Amino acid sequence: MPEAIMLRDHGGPEALRAEKVAVPPPGPGELRLRQTAVGVNFHDCYVRSGLYRTLPLPGVPGIEAAGVVEAVGPGVTGFAPGDRVGYVTGGYGAYASHRVLPAALALRLPGWMDERLAASVLLKGLTAEMLLRQVHRVEAGQTILVHAAAGGVGRLLCQWAAHLGATVIGTAGSAAKAEAARAAGCAHVVLYREQDFVAEVKRITGGRGVDAAYDSVGKDTFDGSLDCLAPRGHLVNFGQASGPVPPFQVQRLAAKSNSLTRPIVFHYLAGRTALEAMAASLFAVLENGAVRAEPGATLPLAEAARAHHLLESRQAEAPLVLLPQEQA
C-alpha cells in the first residue's frame, strides 16, 4: 500500500511520521506517479516547524521528487506510462511513495539524468537559473558576491556564474567550506567568522563593490550585503537562514541607485513555457559539465525525521534524498 510522511502538528523532526495512504487514479490533466526519489530541502524544515504556514494540516510536506508515470488522466498529452519525470511544486505532497500530480508540473527527464540526481538538483538548480538568468542576468566581466557559497544552491550559483565569465566572491564559515567554494568557481573566498566580509569585498574590488549580491542568510548579512553593492548594484535576498530581514527603509537604496529583490522560484516557474525554458537552461549546463551536481546521500522515506535532523544540525555533507521502501 502507498506510504506518505504525514505532518499533523508543527514541531521538531519527530512530527514527521510514516502512514499508509490511498492514492486515487489520476483525474483530468493529472498523472499518477510511482516516486523513486524525493528531495529534502530547508524549505521542508521551515514548513514542519511552522515557520512557514503554507501547508494545511494534516498534510504531506515536500516540494521536489522524481519517479515514473504509472497512469495518465483524461486530456493529458505528452506523457505516457513508463515515462521518467521530475518536478518541483509549491503545492507540497512530495514525501510519498506514490502521488497524483498535475501534468503541467512534470518535466520529462533526459536519458542521462539519474532520478536521484533529479530529486536533489531540480529545485536548487532551477533556483540558481532564476537568480542568474532571470532576476539579475549575470554577464561576463561582472563581479558578484555569493553568501553560503559552499551550500547546495551556493555551489551551483558559483559554478554557473564563473562559467558565464563573472568573478565570484564567496563567503564560507570554515576552511573546509572555503575549499569547497573555491572548487565551485569562487575566485575569492571570505571566511566570514574571521574576516569582515564588507571590508574584504571593498578590498578585492578596489572600493567599487559588486554588481550583484546573492544573500540567502537574511538578517545577519543583509545590511553588509547592501554595503557591498556597487553603484546600480542589485541585492537579491532569497533566503533567511539567520532569520527574516527587519523592516527596511526603501530610501536607503538611493545612495547608490541600488535595487532589491526577494524572489520566489515558483513565481518564475508559473506557466508551462517558463518551466520548460528554465529546465532546458539547467539541463544544458549540467549535461555539458559547466555545472556539476551530486546525486545526493540517501535515506529510506520512513526516515524523513532523521533527514531533517541531519539538515538542521548541518551534519549533511551532501544533498539528501529519501527513497521509498521499494527503492531503498
Sequence and secondary structure as in RCSB ss.txt:
>XXXX:A:sequence
MPEAIMLRDHGGPEALRAEKVAVPPPGPGELRLRQTAVGVNFHDCYVRSGLYRTLPLPGVPGIEAAGVVEAVGPG
VTGFAPGDRVGYVTGGYGAYASHRVLPAALALRLPGWMDERLAASVLLKGLTAEMLLRQVHRVEAGQTILVHAAA
GGVGRLLCQWAAHLGATVIGTAGSAAKAEAARAAGCAHVVLYREQDFVAEVKRITGGRGVDAAYDSVGKDTFDGS
LDCLAPRGHLVNFGQASGPVPPFQVQRLAAKSNSLTRPIVFHYLAGRTALEAMAASLFAVLENGAVRAEPGATLP
LAEAARAHHLLESRQAEAPLVLLPQEQA
>XXXX:A:secstr
  EEEEE S  SGGGEEEEE       TTEEEEEEEEEE  HHHHHHHHTSS  S SSB   SEEEEEEEEE TT
  S  TT EEEEE TT   SBSEEEEEGGG EE  TT  HHHHHHHHHHHHHHHIIIIIIS   TT EEEESSTT
SHHHHHHHHHHHHTT EEEEEESSHHHHHHHHHTT SEEEETTTS HHHHHHHHTTT  EEEEEESS TTTHHHH
HHHEEEEEEEEE   TT       GGGGGGGT EEE   HHHHS SHHHHHHHHHHHHHHHHTTSS     EEEE
GGGHHHHHHHHHTT  SS EEEE TTT 
